[in-house]
Amino acid sequence: MKNSDIKAGQRLDLVFEKEMQEAGAHVLKATVYDVEGGLLTISQTTPPLNRRYLNRRMRITYLVRLENRIVRFGFPAVFVDILSDYAMSSGAAVEALVVKKTGRVESSDFRMYFRVKPPENSDICLFCQEQKVSLLDISLGGAKFSCPKTVSVQPGQALETSLLVDGRIFRVDARVRNIHNPPIDSAAKTFQFVSVEFMERDSKMETALGRAILEIERALLSDGKL
């Protein structure tokens, strides 16, 4: 069996094909339950999928440690079924998804919009309107952060942000995509959650941020969190 072969227990990242080139691509998380030929039975994703997504094409990727390197592999697939009572080895019945592999496994550079949550000691910081904000996740395509409601932002608004990566400051033009407010009774009720898309990305920024994202991926893999 090749080191790149997928097997039970493998953690997966799934992205629908039509979102592959979009900065707002949603990366879904799942775990492999079983592999039989070209069919994979996997856990319900986070966030979950329902039957209206059946027959949608997707790209599935995963990380593999090869000697001293961590490599991302991937393959095209289609979402073909939902099992409401898949029997686990423990005897429990859970909801599971079935996907069909439609192409070969190959080394994948699909890390472009892979979202990661920077750890507390991360060298990645984001500034909006000259104010440091709390990063919830970030990718080469954009970021999600929390900030006080005193920071005035509106959906569609253009923003000049500053990104600090490994001690270097990059000016990044961004656009607000979504704003979510916590429940009124939440402890975070004075904050807002803002999603932005990075518009014109400098190649040096992409290189620095891409390297930082990969380092976070490696740390998460080492800690068993991917």
Phi and psi in degrees as GROMACS dihedral restraints (atoms count N, CA, C in turn):
[ dihedral_restraints ]
;  ai    aj    ak    al  type     phi  dphi    fc
    3     4     5     6     1   -71.8    20    10
    4     5     6     7     1   152.1    20    10
    6     7     8     9     1   -63.7    20    10
    7     8     9    10     1   -22.3    20    10
    9    10    11    12     1   -87.5    20    10
   10    11    12    13     1    -7.7    20    10
   12    13    14    15     1   -64.3    20    10
   13    14    15    16     1   140.9    20    10
   15    16    17    18     1   -85.2    20    10
   16    17    18    19     1   145.2    20    10
   18    19    20    21     1  -146.8    20    10
   19    20    21    22     1   167.5    20    10
   21    22    23    24     1   -57.2    20    10
   22    23    24    25     1   139.4    20    10
   24    25    26    27     1    94.6    20    10
   25    26    27    28     1   -12.5    20    10
   27    28    29    30     1   -67.9    20    10
   28    29    30    31     1   132.8    20    10
   30    31    32    33     1   -84.7    20    10
   31    32    33    34     1   137.8    20    10
   33    34    35    36     1  -122.2    20    10
   34    35    36    37     1   154.1    20    10
   36    37    38    39     1  -119.1    20    10
   37    38    39    40     1   127.4    20    10
   39    40    41    42     1  -119.3    20    10
   40    41    42    43     1   135.3    20    10
   42    43    44    45     1  -135.0    20    10
   43    44    45    46     1   129.6    20    10
   45    46    47    48     1   -66.7    20    10
   46    47    48    49     1   141.3    20    10
   48    49    50    51     1   -54.9    20    10
   49    50    51    52     1   -41.8    20    10
   51    52    53    54     1   -69.7    20    10
   52    53    54    55     1   -12.6    20    10
   54    55    56    57     1   -99.5    20    10
   55    56    57    58     1    -1.8    20    10
   57    58    59    60     1   -55.4    20    10
   58    59    60    61     1   -38.0    20    10
   60    61    62    63     1  -101.4    20    10
   61    62    63    64     1    11.5    20    10
   63    64    65    66     1   -97.9    20    10
   64    65    66    67     1   141.1    20    10
   66    67    68    69     1   -67.4    20    10
   67    68    69    70     1   -22.8    20    10
   69    70    71    72     1   -95.8    20    10
   70    71    72    73     1    23.9    20    10
   72    73    74    75     1   -57.1    20    10
   73    74    75    76     1   136.1    20    10
   75    76    77    78     1   -93.3    20    10
   76    77    78    79     1   119.2    20    10
   78    79    80    81     1   -94.0    20    10
   79    80    81    82     1   115.5    20    10
   81    82    83    84     1   -93.9    20    10
   82    83    84    85     1   142.8    20    10
   84    85    86    87     1  -105.0    20    10
   85    86    87    88     1   140.6    20    10
   87    88    89    90     1  -156.7    20    10
   88    89    90    91     1   169.6    20    10
   90    91    92    93     1  -129.8    20    10
   91    92    93    94     1   140.2    20    10
   93    94    95    96     1   -74.1    20    10
   94    95    96    97     1   127.9    20    10
   96    97    98    99     1   -93.9    20    10
   97    98    99   100     1   -43.5    20    10
   99   100   101   102     1  -155.6    20    10
  100   101   102   103     1   149.4    20    10
  102   103   104   105     1  -127.6    20    10
  103   104   105   106     1   123.7    20    10
  105   106   107   108     1  -137.7    20    10
  106   107   108   109     1   102.3    20    10
  108   109   110   111     1    63.6    20    10
  109   110   111   112     1  -127.7    20    10
  111   112   113   114     1   -91.9    20    10
  112   113   114   115     1     6.1    20    10
  114   115   116   117     1  -103.0    20    10
  115   116   117   118     1   133.3    20    10
  117   118   119   120     1  -117.6    20    10
  118   119   120   121     1   130.1    20    10
  120   121   122   123     1   -98.9    20    10
  121   122   123   124     1   124.0    20    10
  123   124   125   126     1  -129.0    20    10
  124   125   126   127     1   165.4    20    10
  126   127   128   129     1   -67.8    20    10
  127   128   129   130     1   158.9    20    10
  129   130   131   132     1   -58.3    20    10
  130   131   132   133     1   140.4    20    10
  132   133   134   135     1   -77.8    20    10
  133   134   135   136     1   167.1    20    10
  135   136   137   138     1  -120.9    20    10
  136   137   138   139     1   112.2    20    10
  138   139   140   141     1   -69.8    20    10
  139   140   141   142     1   162.7    20    10
  141   142   143   144     1   -73.9    20    10
  142   143   144   145     1   154.2    20    10
  144   145   146   147     1  -109.0    20    10
  145   146   147   148     1   151.8    20    10
  147   148   149   150     1  -122.6    20    10
  148   149   150   151     1  -175.0    20    10
  150   151   152   153     1   -68.0    20    10
  151   152   153   154     1   -16.1    20    10
  153   154   155   156     1   -70.8    20    10
  154   155   156   157     1   -11.1    20    10
  156   157   158   159     1   -94.4    20    10
  157   158   159   160     1     0.0    20    10
  159   160   161   162     1   -58.5    20    10
  160   161   162   163     1   144.5    20    10
  162   163   164   165     1    72.2    20    10
  163   164   165   166     1     9.4    20    10
  165   166   167   168     1   -81.0    20    10
  166   167   168   169     1   138.2    20    10
  168   169   170   171     1   -82.9    20    10
  169   170   171   172     1   146.3    20    10
  171   172   173   174     1  -146.4    20    10
  172   173   174   175     1   169.0    20    10
  174   175   176   177     1  -115.5    20    10
  175   176   177   178     1   127.7    20    10
  177   178   179   180     1  -110.7    20    10
  178   179   180   181     1   127.7    20    10
  180   181   182   183     1  -129.5    20    10
  181   182   183   184     1   160.6    20    10
  183   184   185   186     1  -159.9    20    10
  184   185   186   187     1   158.0    20    10
  186   187   188   189     1   -99.4    20    10
  187   188   189   190     1   140.8    20    10
  189   190   191   192     1  -134.0    20    10
  190   191   192   193     1   135.6    20    10
  192   193   194   195     1   -86.9    20    10
  193   194   195   196     1   119.6    20    10
  195   196   197   198     1  -117.8    20    10
  196   197   198   199     1   106.1    20    10
  198   199   200   201     1    55.9    20    10
  199   200   201   202     1  -114.9    20    10
  201   202   203   204     1  -101.9    20    10
  202   203   204   205     1    13.6    20    10
  204   205   206   207     1  -117.6    20    10
  205   206   207   208     1   154.1    20    10
  207   208   209   210     1  -113.4    20    10
  208   209   210   211     1   121.4    20    10
  210   211   212   213     1  -120.0    20    10
  211   212   213   214     1   140.8    20    10
  213   214   215   216     1   -97.9    20    10
  214   215   216   217     1   125.6    20    10
  216   217   218   219     1  -109.8    20    10
  217   218   219   220     1   160.6    20    10
  219   220   221   222     1  -160.5    20    10
  220   221   222   223     1   166.4    20    10
  222   223   224   225     1  -157.7    20    10
  223   224   225   226     1   154.2    20    10
  225   226   227   228     1   -78.2    20    10
  226   227   228   229     1   150.1    20    10
  228   229   230   231     1  -153.6    20    10
  229   230   231   232     1   171.3    20    10
  231   232   233   234     1  -133.3    20    10
  232   233   234   235     1   141.5    20    10
  234   235   236   237     1   -83.5    20    10
  235   236   237   238     1   114.3    20    10
  237   238   239   240     1  -111.9    20    10
  238   239   240   241     1   -21.5    20    10
  240   241   242   243     1  -163.6    20    10
  241   242   243   244     1   160.3    20    10
  243   244   245   246     1  -122.3    20    10
  244   245   246   247     1   128.3    20    10
  246   247   248   249     1  -103.5    20    10
  247   248   249   250     1   120.9    20    10
  249   250   251   252     1   -79.4    20    10
  250   251   252   253     1   -21.8    20    10
  252   253   254   255     1  -139.6    20    10
  253   254   255   256     1    55.6    20    10
  255   256   257   258     1   -67.8    20    10
  256   257   258   259     1   130.2    20    10
  258   259   260   261     1   -85.7    20    10
  259   260   261   262     1   117.4    20    10
  261   262   263   264     1   -81.1    20    10
  262   263   264   265     1   163.5    20    10
  264   265   266   267     1   -62.7    20    10
  265   266   267   268     1   -24.3    20    10
  267   268   269   270     1   -75.5    20    10
  268   269   270   271     1   -11.1    20    10
  270   271   272   273     1    99.3    20    10
  271   272   273   274     1   -13.0    20    10
  273   274   275   276     1   -74.3    20    10
  274   275   276   277     1   148.7    20    10
  276   277   278   279     1  -106.3    20    10
  277   278   279   280     1   126.7    20    10
  279   280   281   282     1  -131.8    20    10
  280   281   282   283     1   164.6    20    10
  282   283   284   285     1   -79.7    20    10
  283   284   285   286     1   137.1    20    10
  285   286   287   288     1  -139.0    20    10
  286   287   288   289     1   159.9    20    10
  288   289   290   291     1  -111.9    20    10
  289   290   291   292     1   150.8    20    10
  291   292   293   294     1  -118.2    20    10
  292   293   294   295     1   126.4    20    10
  294   295   296   297     1  -122.3    20    10
  295   296   297   298     1   147.0    20    10
  297   298   299   300     1  -111.0    20    10
  298   299   300   301     1   123.9    20    10
  300   301   302   303     1   -70.3    20    10
  301   302   303   304     1   128.5    20    10
  303   304   305   306     1  -115.0    20    10
  304   305   306   307     1     5.1    20    10
  306   307   308   309     1  -158.7    20    10
  307   308   309   310     1   176.0    20    10
  309   310   311   312     1   -78.6    20    10
  310   311   312   313     1   156.1    20    10
  312   313   314   315     1   -77.6    20    10
  313   314   315   316     1   133.0    20    10
  315   316   317   318     1  -149.0    20    10
  316   317   318   319     1   160.3    20    10
  318   319   320   321     1   -58.4    20    10
  319   320   321   322     1   133.2    20    10
  321   322   323   324     1  -119.5    20    10
  322   323   324   325     1   135.4    20    10
  324   325   326   327     1   -99.2    20    10
  325   326   327   328     1    17.2    20    10
  327   328   329   330     1   -76.0    20    10
  328   329   330   331     1    81.4    20    10
  330   331   332   333     1  -126.1    20    10
  331   332   333   334     1     2.7    20    10
  333   334   335   336     1   -57.8    20    10
  334   335   336   337     1   -46.5    20    10
  336   337   338   339     1  -117.6    20    10
  337   338   339   340     1    27.4    20    10
  339   340   341   342     1   -71.0    20    10
  340   341   342   343     1   124.1    20    10
  342   343   344   345     1   -92.8    20    10
  343   344   345   346     1   136.6    20    10
  345   346   347   348     1  -131.3    20    10
  346   347   348   349     1   153.0    20    10
  348   349   350   351     1   -96.3    20    10
  349   350   351   352     1   112.1    20    10
  351   352   353   354     1   -63.0    20    10
  352   353   354   355     1   134.0    20    10
  354   355   356   357     1   -68.6    20    10
  355   356   357   358     1   169.0    20    10
  357   358   359   360     1   -59.8    20    10
  358   359   360   361     1   -31.9    20    10
  360   361   362   363     1   -94.0    20    10
  361   362   363   364     1    17.7    20    10
  363   364   365   366     1   -67.9    20    10
  364   365   366   367     1   151.5    20    10
  366   367   368   369     1   -88.1    20    10
  367   368   369   370     1     8.0    20    10
  369   370   371   372     1  -100.6    20    10
  370   371   372   373     1   123.6    20    10
  372   373   374   375     1  -133.8    20    10
  373   374   375   376     1   146.8    20    10
  375   376   377   378     1  -123.2    20    10
  376   377   378   379     1   136.0    20    10
  378   379   380   381     1  -119.2    20    10
  379   380   381   382     1   132.3    20    10
  381   382   383   384     1  -124.3    20    10
  382   383   384   385     1   125.4    20    10
  384   385   386   387     1    52.7    20    10
  385   386   387   388     1    44.8    20    10
  387   388   389   390     1    64.8    20    10
  388   389   390   391     1    12.0    20    10
  390   391   392   393     1  -116.3    20    10
  391   392   393   394     1   130.8    20    10
  393   394   395   396     1   -68.1    20    10
  394   395   396   397     1   132.8    20    10
  396   397   398   399     1  -113.7    20    10
  397   398   399   400     1   165.2    20    10
  399   400   401   402     1   -92.9    20    10
  400   401   402   403     1   109.9    20    10
  402   403   404   405     1   -71.5    20    10
  403   404   405   406     1   127.0    20    10
  405   406   407   408     1   -95.0    20    10
  406   407   408   409     1   -40.3    20    10
  408   409   410   411     1  -160.0    20    10
  409   410   411   412     1   162.7    20    10
  411   412   413   414     1  -151.5    20    10
  412   413   414   415     1   148.7    20    10
  414   415   416   417     1  -142.6    20    10
  415   416   417   418     1   179.0    20    10
  417   418   419   420     1   -66.6    20    10
  418   419   420   421     1   -20.7    20    10
  420   421   422   423     1   -90.2    20    10
  421   422   423   424     1   -17.0    20    10
  423   424   425   426     1   169.3    20    10
  424   425   426   427     1  -166.9    20    10
  426   427   428   429     1  -153.5    20    10
  427   428   429   430     1   160.6    20    10
  429   430   431   432     1  -125.7    20    10
  430   431   432   433     1   133.0    20    10
  432   433   434   435     1  -145.0    20    10
  433   434   435   436     1   163.1    20    10
  435   436   437   438     1  -110.9    20    10
  436   437   438   439     1   146.8    20    10
  438   439   440   441     1  -155.4    20    10
  439   440   441   442     1   161.4    20    10
  441   442   443   444     1   -61.9    20    10
  442   443   444   445     1   151.0    20    10
  444   445   446   447     1   -67.0    20    10
  445   446   447   448     1   -11.4    20    10
  447   448   449   450     1   -69.7    20    10
  448   449   450   451     1   -18.5    20    10
  450   451   452   453     1   -80.1    20    10
  451   452   453   454     1   113.4    20    10
  453   454   455   456     1   -83.1    20    10
  454   455   456   457     1   112.6    20    10
  456   457   458   459     1  -138.5    20    10
  457   458   459   460     1   149.5    20    10
  459   460   461   462     1  -134.3    20    10
  460   461   462   463     1   148.6    20    10
  462   463   464   465     1   -55.5    20    10
  463   464   465   466     1   134.1    20    10
  465   466   467   468     1    88.8    20    10
  466   467   468   469     1    -9.6    20    10
  468   469   470   471     1   -70.8    20    10
  469   470   471   472     1   138.0    20    10
  471   472   473   474     1   -82.5    20    10
  472   473   474   475     1   137.3    20    10
  474   475   476   477     1  -128.6    20    10
  475   476   477   478     1   144.5    20    10
  477   478   479   480     1   -99.8    20    10
  478   479   480   481     1   113.6    20    10
  480   481   482   483     1  -114.0    20    10
  481   482   483   484     1   161.8    20    10
  483   484   485   486     1  -122.4    20    10
  484   485   486   487     1   133.6    20    10
  486   487   488   489     1  -116.8    20    10
  487   488   489   490     1   122.2    20    10
  489   490   491   492     1   -99.5    20    10
  490   491   492   493     1   117.3    20    10
  492   493   494   495     1  -129.8    20    10
  493   494   495   496     1   116.8    20    10
  495   496   497   498     1    51.6    20    10
  496   497   498   499     1    43.3    20    10
  498   499   500   501     1    83.6    20    10
  499   500   501   502     1     0.5    20    10
  501   502   503   504     1  -112.3    20    10
  502   503   504   505     1   138.6    20    10
  504   505   506   507     1   -99.3    20    10
  505   506   507   508     1   130.5    20    10
  507   508   509   510     1  -123.7    20    10
  508   509   510   511     1   131.0    20    10
  510   511   512   513     1   -84.0    20    10
  511   512   513   514     1   127.5    20    10
  513   514   515   516     1  -129.7    20    10
  514   515   516   517     1   123.9    20    10
  516   517   518   519     1   -76.5    20    10
  517   518   519   520     1   128.4    20    10
  519   520   521   522     1  -131.4    20    10
  520   521   522   523     1   163.0    20    10
  522   523   524   525     1  -132.3    20    10
  523   524   525   526     1   135.0    20    10
  525   526   527   528     1   -72.0    20    10
  526   527   528   529     1   126.5    20    10
  528   529   530   531     1  -101.4    20    10
  529   530   531   532     1   -46.3    20    10
  531   532   533   534     1  -143.6    20    10
  532   533   534   535     1   150.6    20    10
  534   535   536   537     1  -132.1    20    10
  535   536   537   538     1   128.0    20    10
  537   538   539   540     1  -123.4    20    10
  538   539   540   541     1   136.2    20    10
  540   541   542   543     1  -106.1    20    10
  541   542   543   544     1   137.5    20    10
  543   544   545   546     1   -65.0    20    10
  544   545   546   547     1   161.8    20    10
  546   547   548   549     1   -56.7    20    10
  547   548   549   550     1   151.1    20    10
  549   550   551   552     1   -56.3    20    10
  550   551   552   553     1   -36.7    20    10
  552   553   554   555     1   -88.1    20    10
  553   554   555   556     1     7.9    20    10
  555   556   557   558     1   -77.2    20    10
  556   557   558   559     1   151.0    20    10
  558   559   560   561     1   -65.1    20    10
  559   560   561   562     1   -20.4    20    10
  561   562   563   564     1  -100.1    20    10
  562   563   564   565     1    24.4    20    10
  564   565   566   567     1   -63.4    20    10
  565   566   567   568     1   -18.9    20    10
  567   568   569   570     1   -87.6    20    10
  568   569   570   571     1     2.2    20    10
  570   571   572   573     1  -111.6    20    10
  571   572   573   574     1   164.7    20    10
  573   574   575   576     1  -132.5    20    10
  574   575   576   577     1   152.5    20    10
  576   577   578   579     1  -109.4    20    10
  577   578   579   580     1   121.4    20    10
  579   580   581   582     1  -119.1    20    10
  580   581   582   583     1   130.1    20    10
  582   583   584   585     1  -107.3    20    10
  583   584   585   586     1   129.7    20    10
  585   586   587   588     1  -126.4    20    10
  586   587   588   589     1   151.1    20    10
  588   589   590   591     1  -106.9    20    10
  589   590   591   592     1   131.9    20    10
  591   592   593   594     1   -77.3    20    10
  592   593   594   595     1   127.0    20    10
  594   595   596   597     1   -87.3    20    10
  595   596   597   598     1   -79.1    20    10
  597   598   599   600     1  -100.7    20    10
  598   599   600   601     1   111.4    20    10
  600   601   602   603     1  -101.3    20    10
  601   602   603   604     1   126.4    20    10
  603   604   605   606     1   -68.5    20    10
  604   605   606   607     1   139.4    20    10
  606   607   608   609     1   -62.8    20    10
  607   608   609   610     1   -34.4    20    10
  609   610   611   612     1   -68.3    20    10
  610   611   612   613     1   -36.7    20    10
  612   613   614   615     1   -65.9    20    10
  613   614   615   616     1   -43.3    20    10
  615   616   617   618     1   -60.4    20    10
  616   617   618   619     1   -41.2    20    10
  618   619   620   621     1   -64.2    20    10
  619   620   621   622     1   -47.3    20    10
  621   622   623   624     1   -65.7    20    10
  622   623   624   625     1   -45.3    20    10
  624   625   626   627     1   -69.5    20    10
  625   626   627   628     1   -40.1    20    10
  627   628   629   630     1   -60.0    20    10
  628   629   630   631     1   -40.2    20    10
  630   631   632   633     1   -66.5    20    10
  631   632   633   634     1   -40.5    20    10
  633   634   635   636     1   -66.5    20    10
  634   635   636   637     1   -39.6    20    10
  636   637   638   639     1   -63.9    20    10
  637   638   639   640     1   -41.4    20    10
  639   640   641   642     1   -63.4    20    10
  640   641   642   643     1   -38.8    20    10
  642   643   644   645     1   -64.7    20    10
  643   644   645   646     1   -37.9    20    10
  645   646   647   648     1   -66.9    20    10
  646   647   648   649     1   -41.4    20    10
  648   649   650   651     1   -56.7    20    10
  649   650   651   652     1   -46.0    20    10
  651   652   653   654     1   -61.6    20    10
  652   653   654   655     1   -42.6    20    10
  654   655   656   657     1   -64.9    20    10
  655   656   657   658     1   -41.0    20    10
  657   658   659   660     1   -65.4    20    10
  658   659   660   661     1   -39.5    20    10
  660   661   662   663     1   -64.4    20    10
  661   662   663   664     1   -43.2    20    10
  663   664   665   666     1   -62.3    20    10
  664   665   666   667     1   -34.8    20    10
  666   667   668   669     1   -86.3    20    10
  667   668   669   670     1     0.5    20    10
  669   670   671   672     1    73.9    20    10
  670   671   672   673     1    24.5    20    10
  672   673   674   675     1  -103.6    20    10
  673   674   675   676     1     6.8    20    10
